[in-house]
């Protein structure tokens, strides 16, 4: 399928982008969802605005940390206006490279520290972090402290990335997390919570099956025997 060359948004297009997020939030509410999560992570649009490795803009949405965080904050506020703050969370990935091997911001702690302080004024339901690089390493660049960042958030914190049950229990006991988001394990273990509770064996899906375009290896995994 032919695609167009990516380009920078014009400033006067940005209100329309925010309106699209608002419309999606309205649709989710009409569909009976319990809440929504703002996806400002993993090299998608909001994350591209956050990082100075991808945001080369000038004006209101580029340059300073405050300007680069503006779109994420405006989108989040628009969604809170629809749902109320207790039904809205946000996902951030301070260092994960994801698509295009995107470099982290040159000041991860400063950028995300500022963003979290601003998010605190919205009293969101939770903050959800990708700790490290999605699906691979939990290592972070020198000078980055994910626990120090998450501790700045005045609310529940959800950890994510390469957790197993032992790590989840340990970090919960240490007060480092309030909950864990499991992703890949849920693909091959549709009854993951029950398996963890029962101590049952977990199935590990081959990563290649995630993107095959069909159900095989993606949505056809059986329930466990326990």
matplotlib code that plots the C-alpha trace (Angstrom):
import matplotlib.pyplot as plt

x = [0.0, 1.5, 2.3, 3.2, 6.5, 6.3, 6.3, 6.2, 2.7, 1.9, 1.1, -2.4, -3.0, -2.3, -5.7, -7.2, -4.9, -6.1, -9.7, -9.0, -7.8, -10.8, -13.1, -11.4, -12.0, -15.7, -16.0, -14.4, -16.9, -19.9, -18.5, -18.7, -15.0, -14.0, -11.4, -8.6, -4.8, -3.0, -0.3, 2.6, 5.2, 7.0, 7.9, 4.3, 3.2, 3.2, 6.5, 8.0, 7.0, 8.6, 12.1, 14.6, 16.0, 12.8, 11.3, 13.3, 10.4, 10.5, 7.6, 5.1, 5.7, 9.5, 12.7, 12.4, 11.2, 8.1, 7.2, 8.0, 5.8, 2.9, 1.1, 1.1, -0.3, -2.9, -4.1, -4.2, -6.3, -8.7, -9.3, -9.7, -12.3, -14.3, -13.7, -12.7, -9.2, -10.0, -10.6, -7.5, -4.0, -0.9, 1.9, 5.4, 8.6, 11.5, 14.3, 12.8, 14.1, 11.2, 10.6, 13.5, 15.9, 14.8, 17.4, 16.2, 15.9, 19.2, 17.9, 15.6, 15.4, 14.7, 12.1, 10.2, 10.6, 8.9, 6.2, 5.4, 5.1, 2.7, 0.7, 0.4, -1.8, -4.3, -4.6, -4.6, -5.6, -2.1, 1.3, 2.5, 6.2, 8.1, 11.1, 14.0, 13.6, 10.3, 10.5, 14.3, 16.5, 15.6, 18.9, 18.8, 21.4, 23.9, 22.3, 18.7, 16.9, 13.5, 12.5, 13.4, 11.2, 8.2, 8.5, 7.8, 4.3, 1.5, -0.5, -0.4, 2.5, 2.3, 5.6, 6.2, 8.9, 10.2, 8.5, 8.0, 6.0, 9.1, 10.2, 6.7, 6.3, 9.7, 9.3, 5.8, 7.2, 9.9, 7.3, 8.7, 5.4, 1.7, 0.9, 2.4, 1.4, 2.0, 1.9, 3.6, 2.8, -0.9, -0.7, 0.3, -1.3, -4.9, -5.5, -2.3, -3.6, -5.0, -1.7, 0.4, -2.0, -1.8, 1.9, 1.2, 3.7, 3.7, 3.8, 6.3, 5.2, 7.7, 7.9, 7.6, 4.0, 2.9, 3.0, 1.9, -1.4, -3.6, -4.9, -2.3, 0.3, -1.5, -5.1, -5.3, -3.4, -5.3, -6.1, -3.7, -4.1, -4.2]
y = [0.0, 3.4, 5.7, 9.3, 10.7, 11.7, 15.4, 17.7, 18.8, 22.5, 24.2, 25.0, 21.3, 20.4, 21.4, 18.9, 16.2, 16.9, 16.8, 13.3, 12.1, 13.6, 11.9, 8.5, 9.1, 9.8, 6.7, 4.5, 5.9, 5.2, 1.7, 1.0, 1.0, 1.5, 4.1, 5.0, 5.2, 8.0, 6.3, 8.8, 6.1, 3.7, 6.2, 7.1, 10.6, 12.0, 10.4, 11.9, 15.4, 14.7, 13.6, 16.1, 13.3, 13.5, 16.9, 19.4, 22.0, 25.6, 27.5, 26.4, 22.7, 22.5, 23.5, 23.6, 20.8, 22.7, 23.1, 19.5, 18.3, 20.6, 18.2, 15.3, 17.5, 19.1, 15.7, 14.3, 17.3, 16.9, 13.2, 14.0, 16.5, 13.6, 10.9, 12.6, 12.2, 8.9, 7.1, 8.2, 6.9, 7.5, 5.3, 6.7, 5.0, 7.3, 5.3, 2.6, 2.9, 1.1, 2.0, 3.4, 2.8, 6.2, 7.7, 8.8, 12.5, 14.1, 14.9, 12.0, 12.9, 16.5, 15.9, 13.2, 14.8, 18.0, 16.0, 14.0, 17.1, 18.5, 15.3, 15.4, 18.5, 16.3, 13.7, 10.8, 7.3, 5.9, 6.3, 3.4, 3.1, 0.9, 0.3, 0.0, -1.1, -2.8, -6.6, -6.6, -5.2, -3.4, -1.6, 2.2, 4.7, 6.0, 8.7, 7.5, 6.2, 4.9, 4.4, 7.9, 9.2, 7.0, 8.0, 11.6, 10.6, 11.2, 8.2, 4.5, 3.3, 0.4, -1.2, -2.9, -4.8, -8.3, -9.0, -12.5, -13.3, -13.3, -9.9, -8.5, -9.7, -8.5, -5.0, -4.7, -5.7, -3.0, -0.4, 0.2, -0.6, -0.8, -3.1, -4.8, -4.7, -8.0, -7.9, -10.7, -13.3, -12.6, -13.5, -17.1, -17.4, -16.1, -17.3, -15.7, -14.6, -18.0, -19.7, -17.4, -18.0, -21.7, -21.8, -23.4, -23.6, -20.6, -20.8, -18.6, -17.6, -17.1, -13.4, -14.0, -15.2, -11.8, -10.2, -13.0, -11.3, -14.1, -15.9, -18.7, -18.1, -14.9, -15.5, -19.3, -20.3, -22.7, -22.4, -24.1, -27.4, -27.0]
z = [0.0, -1.0, 2.0, 2.2, 3.4, 7.1, 7.8, 10.7, 11.8, 11.2, 14.4, 13.3, 12.7, 16.4, 17.8, 15.3, 16.7, 20.2, 19.0, 17.6, 20.9, 22.6, 20.0, 20.7, 24.5, 23.8, 21.7, 24.4, 26.9, 24.7, 24.1, 27.9, 28.7, 32.4, 31.6, 29.1, 29.1, 27.3, 25.2, 25.4, 24.8, 22.5, 19.7, 18.9, 18.2, 21.7, 22.5, 19.4, 20.6, 24.1, 22.9, 21.6, 19.5, 17.4, 18.1, 16.1, 16.2, 17.2, 18.7, 21.2, 20.8, 20.4, 22.0, 25.8, 28.0, 28.8, 25.1, 24.2, 27.0, 26.0, 23.6, 26.0, 28.7, 26.4, 25.2, 28.7, 29.9, 27.0, 27.9, 31.6, 30.6, 29.1, 31.7, 34.9, 36.4, 38.3, 35.0, 33.1, 33.3, 31.2, 29.8, 29.3, 28.1, 29.1, 27.4, 25.2, 21.6, 19.7, 16.1, 14.3, 17.2, 18.5, 20.9, 24.4, 25.2, 26.1, 29.6, 30.5, 34.2, 33.6, 30.9, 32.7, 36.1, 34.7, 33.0, 36.1, 38.2, 35.7, 35.6, 39.4, 39.0, 37.1, 39.8, 37.3, 38.2, 37.6, 35.9, 33.8, 32.8, 30.4, 32.5, 30.1, 26.4, 25.5, 25.3, 25.7, 28.4, 31.7, 31.6, 31.3, 30.3, 32.9, 35.0, 34.6, 37.7, 36.8, 40.5, 41.3, 38.5, 39.4, 43.0, 42.0, 40.9, 43.5, 42.8, 41.9, 39.7, 37.3, 36.3, 33.0, 31.0, 31.4, 34.7, 36.0, 39.2, 41.4, 40.3, 40.6, 44.2, 45.1, 43.7, 45.2, 48.6, 48.2, 47.5, 44.1, 42.2, 43.0, 40.1, 37.1, 33.5, 31.7, 27.9, 26.0, 28.5, 28.1, 24.4, 25.0, 28.4, 28.1, 31.7, 32.9, 36.3, 37.1, 36.0, 38.2, 41.2, 40.7, 40.0, 36.6, 33.8, 31.4, 27.7, 25.9, 22.4, 19.6, 18.9, 15.1, 15.7, 17.0, 13.5, 11.3, 10.3, 11.4, 14.5, 14.6, 17.3, 18.3, 19.6, 19.4, 22.6, 24.8, 28.5, 30.9, 32.7, 36.4]

ax = plt.figure().add_subplot(projection="3d")
ax.plot(x, y, z, "-o")
ax.set_aspect("equal")
plt.show()
